[in-house]
Amino acid sequence: MPARHPNPASIGRETGASWHRSLATSAPVGGDVNLKSVLGWLAVAFIVWWVIEQPTSAAHLVHNIGTFLATAAAGISHFFASI
């Protein structure tokens, strides 16, 4: 059976519903992208940029977070030890 070829006169003349239907059925390149993944990658990019631009400030924040977690753990440990 020979392959069907479109009528050359109808190529590029899609109008109305058929044109919208062809757009609706085509998937974006690379699949669906959701807001959560975009925001996650933006956060990673911001952190990398911040560490490159202000490494001392970034290191100070990490140190402060570590100090806070150690103090919180010591306080919780002291609380349970006193029960």
LOTOR-392807 format. One record per residue: residue number from 1; y, x, z of N, C-alpha, C in turn; residue in three letters; chain. Coordinates in Angstrom, 1 decimal, padded with zeros to 4 digits, always signed. Layout:
BEGIN
REC num    n_y    n_x    n_z   ca_y   ca_x   ca_z    c_y    c_x    c_z residuo cadena
REC NUM      Y      X      Z      Y      X      Z      Y      X      Z     ALA      A
...
This chain:
BEGIN
REC num    n_y    n_x    n_z   ca_y   ca_x   ca_z    c_y    c_x    c_z residuo cadena
REC   1 -001.2 +000.8 +000.0 +000.0 +000.0 +000.0 +001.2 +000.9 +000.0     MET      A
REC   2 +002.2 +000.7 -000.9 +003.3 +001.5 -001.0 +004.3 +001.2 +000.2     PRO      A
REC   3 +005.0 +002.3 +000.6 +006.0 +002.1 +001.7 +007.1 +001.2 +001.3     ALA      A
REC   4 +007.6 +000.4 +002.2 +008.7 -000.4 +001.9 +010.0 +000.4 +002.2     ARG      A
REC   5 +010.9 +000.3 +001.2 +012.2 +000.9 +001.3 +013.3 -000.2 +001.4     HIS      A
REC   6 +014.3 +000.1 +002.2 +015.3 -001.0 +002.3 +016.1 -001.1 +001.0     PRO      A
REC   7 +016.7 -002.2 +000.8 +017.5 -002.4 -000.4 +018.7 -001.6 -000.3     ASN      A
REC   8 +019.0 -000.7 -001.2 +020.2 +000.2 -001.1 +021.5 -000.6 -001.0     PRO      A
REC   9 +021.5 -001.8 -001.5 +022.8 -002.5 -001.4 +023.0 -003.0 +000.0     ALA      A
REC  10 +022.0 -003.1 +000.8 +022.2 -003.6 +002.2 +022.4 -002.5 +003.2     SER      A
REC  11 +022.3 -001.3 +002.9 +022.4 -000.2 +003.8 +023.9 -000.1 +004.2     ILE      A
REC  12 +024.2 +000.0 +005.5 +025.5 +000.1 +006.0 +026.3 -001.2 +006.0     GLY      A
REC  13 +025.6 -002.3 +005.7 +026.3 -003.6 +005.7 +025.9 -004.5 +006.8     ARG      A
REC  14 +025.4 -004.0 +007.9 +024.9 -004.8 +009.0 +026.2 -005.4 +009.7     GLU      A
REC  15 +026.1 -006.7 +009.8 +027.3 -007.4 +010.5 +026.8 -008.3 +011.5     THR      A
REC  16 +027.7 -008.8 +012.3 +027.4 -009.8 +013.3 +026.3 -009.4 +014.3     GLY      A
REC  17 +025.3 -010.4 +014.5 +024.3 -010.2 +015.5 +023.3 -009.1 +015.2     ALA      A
REC  18 +023.0 -008.8 +013.9 +022.1 -007.8 +013.6 +022.6 -006.4 +014.0     SER      A
REC  19 +023.9 -006.2 +013.9 +024.5 -004.9 +014.3 +024.5 -004.8 +015.8     TRP      A
REC  20 +024.8 -005.8 +016.5 +024.8 -005.8 +018.0 +023.3 -005.6 +018.5     HIS      A
REC  21 +022.4 -006.2 +017.8 +021.0 -006.1 +018.2 +020.5 -004.7 +018.0     ARG      A
REC  22 +020.9 -004.0 +017.0 +020.5 -002.6 +016.8 +021.1 -001.7 +017.8     SER      A
REC  23 +022.3 -002.0 +018.3 +022.9 -001.2 +019.4 +022.2 -001.5 +020.7     LEU      A
REC  24 +021.8 -002.7 +020.9 +021.2 -003.0 +022.2 +019.8 -002.5 +022.3     ALA      A
REC  25 +019.1 -002.3 +021.3 +017.7 -001.8 +021.4 +017.6 -000.3 +021.3     THR      A
REC  26 +018.7 +000.4 +021.0 +018.6 +001.9 +021.0 +018.9 +002.4 +022.4     SER      A
REC  27 +018.0 +003.4 +022.8 +018.2 +003.9 +024.1 +019.1 +005.1 +024.1     ALA      A
REC  28 +019.8 +005.4 +025.2 +020.7 +006.6 +025.2 +019.8 +007.9 +025.1     PRO      A
REC  29 +020.4 +008.9 +024.5 +019.6 +010.2 +024.4 +019.4 +010.7 +025.8     VAL      A
REC  30 +018.2 +011.1 +026.2 +017.9 +011.6 +027.5 +017.5 +010.6 +028.5     GLY      A
REC  31 +017.4 +009.3 +028.1 +017.0 +008.3 +029.1 +018.2 +007.7 +029.8     GLY      A
REC  32 +017.8 +006.9 +030.8 +018.9 +006.3 +031.6 +019.4 +007.2 +032.7     ASP      A
REC  33 +020.7 +007.1 +032.9 +021.4 +007.9 +033.9 +022.0 +006.9 +034.9     VAL      A
REC  34 +021.6 +007.2 +036.2 +022.2 +006.3 +037.2 +023.3 +007.0 +038.0     ASN      A
REC  35 +024.0 +006.2 +038.7 +025.2 +006.7 +039.5 +024.8 +007.6 +040.6     LEU      A
REC  36 +023.6 +007.4 +041.2 +023.2 +008.2 +042.3 +022.9 +009.7 +041.8     LYS      A
REC  37 +022.3 +009.8 +040.7 +022.0 +011.2 +040.2 +023.3 +011.9 +039.7     SER      A
REC  38 +024.2 +011.1 +039.1 +025.5 +011.7 +038.7 +026.3 +012.2 +039.9     VAL      A
REC  39 +026.4 +011.4 +041.0 +027.1 +011.8 +042.2 +026.4 +012.9 +042.9     LEU      A
REC  40 +025.1 +013.0 +042.8 +024.4 +014.1 +043.4 +024.7 +015.4 +042.7     GLY      A
REC  41 +024.7 +015.4 +041.4 +025.0 +016.6 +040.6 +026.5 +017.0 +040.8     TRP      A
REC  42 +027.4 +016.0 +040.9 +028.8 +016.3 +041.2 +029.0 +017.0 +042.6     LEU      A
REC  43 +028.2 +016.5 +043.6 +028.3 +017.1 +044.9 +027.8 +018.5 +044.9     ALA      A
REC  44 +026.7 +018.8 +044.2 +026.2 +020.1 +044.1 +027.2 +021.1 +043.4     VAL      A
REC  45 +027.8 +020.6 +042.3 +028.7 +021.3 +041.5 +030.0 +021.7 +042.4     ALA      A
REC  46 +030.4 +020.7 +043.2 +031.5 +020.9 +044.1 +031.2 +021.9 +045.2     PHE      A
REC  47 +030.0 +021.9 +045.7 +029.6 +022.8 +046.8 +029.6 +024.3 +046.2     ILE      A
REC  48 +029.0 +024.4 +045.0 +028.9 +025.7 +044.4 +030.3 +026.2 +044.1     VAL      A
REC  49 +031.2 +025.4 +043.6 +032.5 +025.8 +043.3 +033.2 +026.2 +044.6     TRP      A
REC  50 +033.1 +025.4 +045.7 +033.7 +025.8 +046.9 +033.2 +027.1 +047.5     TRP      A
REC  51 +031.9 +027.3 +047.4 +031.4 +028.6 +047.9 +031.9 +029.8 +047.1     VAL      A
REC  52 +032.1 +029.6 +045.8 +032.6 +030.7 +044.9 +034.1 +030.9 +045.2     ILE      A
REC  53 +034.8 +029.8 +045.4 +036.3 +029.9 +045.6 +036.7 +030.4 +047.0     GLU      A
REC  54 +036.0 +029.9 +048.0 +036.3 +030.2 +049.4 +035.0 +030.5 +050.2     GLN      A
REC  55 +034.4 +031.6 +050.0 +033.2 +031.9 +050.7 +033.3 +032.0 +052.2     PRO      A
REC  56 +034.5 +032.5 +052.7 +034.6 +032.7 +054.1 +034.7 +031.3 +054.8     THR      A
REC  57 +035.4 +030.4 +054.2 +035.6 +029.1 +054.7 +034.2 +028.3 +054.7     SER      A
REC  58 +033.4 +028.5 +053.6 +032.1 +027.9 +053.5 +031.2 +028.5 +054.6     ALA      A
REC  59 +031.2 +029.8 +054.8 +030.4 +030.4 +055.8 +030.8 +029.9 +057.2     ALA      A
REC  60 +032.0 +029.8 +057.4 +032.5 +029.3 +058.7 +032.0 +027.9 +059.0     HIS      A
REC  61 +032.0 +027.0 +058.0 +031.5 +025.6 +058.2 +030.0 +025.6 +058.5     LEU      A
REC  62 +029.3 +026.5 +057.8 +027.8 +026.5 +058.0 +027.6 +027.0 +059.4     VAL      A
REC  63 +028.4 +028.0 +059.9 +028.2 +028.5 +061.2 +028.5 +027.4 +062.3     HIS      A
REC  64 +029.6 +026.7 +062.0 +029.9 +025.6 +063.0 +028.9 +024.5 +063.0     ASN      A
REC  65 +028.3 +024.2 +061.9 +027.2 +023.2 +061.8 +026.0 +023.7 +062.6     ILE      A
REC  66 +025.7 +024.9 +062.4 +024.6 +025.5 +063.2 +024.8 +025.5 +064.7     GLY      A
REC  67 +026.1 +025.8 +065.1 +026.4 +025.8 +066.5 +026.3 +024.4 +067.1     THR      A
REC  68 +026.8 +023.4 +066.3 +026.7 +022.1 +066.8 +025.3 +021.6 +066.9     PHE      A
REC  69 +024.4 +021.9 +066.0 +023.0 +021.5 +066.1 +022.3 +022.2 +067.2     LEU      A
REC  70 +022.6 +023.5 +067.5 +022.0 +024.2 +068.6 +022.5 +023.6 +069.9     ALA      A
REC  71 +023.8 +023.3 +070.0 +024.3 +022.7 +071.3 +023.7 +021.3 +071.5     THR      A
REC  72 +023.6 +020.5 +070.4 +023.0 +019.1 +070.5 +021.5 +019.2 +071.0     ALA      A
REC  73 +020.8 +020.2 +070.4 +019.4 +020.4 +070.8 +019.3 +020.8 +072.2     ALA      A
REC  74 +020.1 +021.7 +072.7 +020.1 +022.1 +074.1 +020.4 +021.0 +075.0     ALA      A
REC  75 +021.4 +020.1 +074.6 +021.7 +019.0 +075.4 +020.6 +018.0 +075.5     GLY      A
REC  76 +020.0 +017.7 +074.4 +018.8 +016.8 +074.4 +017.7 +017.4 +075.3     ILE      A
REC  77 +017.4 +018.6 +075.1 +016.4 +019.3 +075.9 +016.7 +019.2 +077.4     SER      A
REC  78 +017.9 +019.5 +077.8 +018.3 +019.4 +079.2 +018.2 +018.0 +079.7     HIS      A
REC  79 +018.5 +017.0 +078.9 +018.4 +015.6 +079.3 +017.0 +015.3 +079.6     PHE      A
REC  80 +016.0 +015.6 +078.7 +014.6 +015.3 +078.9 +014.0 +016.1 +080.0     PHE      A
REC  81 +014.5 +017.3 +080.3 +014.0 +018.1 +081.4 +014.4 +017.5 +082.7     ALA      A
REC  82 +015.6 +016.9 +082.7 +016.1 +016.3 +084.0 +015.5 +015.0 +084.3     SER      A
REC  83 +014.7 +014.4 +083.5 +014.1 +013.0 +083.7 +012.9 +013.2 +084.6     ILE      A
